[in-house]
Amino acid sequence: MSQNTKGKLSLVGLSLMI
């Protein structure tokens, strides 16, 4: 669960950064 959330957050963060 924690890993899944971290992965989603990472993708969202990268998308926002880009």
GROMACS elastic network, one bead per residue, 0.5 to 0.9 nm:
[ bonds ]
;  ai    aj funct       b0    kb
    1     4     6  0.51462   500
    1     5     6  0.62825   500
    1     6     6  0.86133   500
    2     5     6  0.52524   500
    2     6     6  0.61410   500
    2     7     6  0.86109   500
    3     6     6  0.50266   500
    3     7     6  0.60754   500
    3     8     6  0.86247   500
    4     7     6  0.51451   500
    4     8     6  0.62749   500
    4     9     6  0.85954   500
    5     8     6  0.51616   500
    5     9     6  0.60479   500
    5    10     6  0.84580   500
    6     9     6  0.50552   500
    6    10     6  0.59777   500
    6    11     6  0.85981   500
    7    10     6  0.50473   500
    7    11     6  0.62679   500
    7    12     6  0.86749   500
    8    11     6  0.51511   500
    8    12     6  0.62113   500
    8    13     6  0.85252   500
    9    12     6  0.50731   500
    9    13     6  0.59482   500
    9    14     6  0.84792   500
   10    13     6  0.50617   500
   10    14     6  0.60809   500
   10    15     6  0.84909   500
   11    14     6  0.51659   500
   11    15     6  0.60668   500
   11    16     6  0.85780   500
   12    15     6  0.50332   500
   12    16     6  0.61247   500
   12    17     6  0.85225   500
   13    16     6  0.51347   500
   13    17     6  0.60725   500
   13    18     6  0.85646   500
   14    18     6  0.60627   500
   15    18     6  0.51457   500
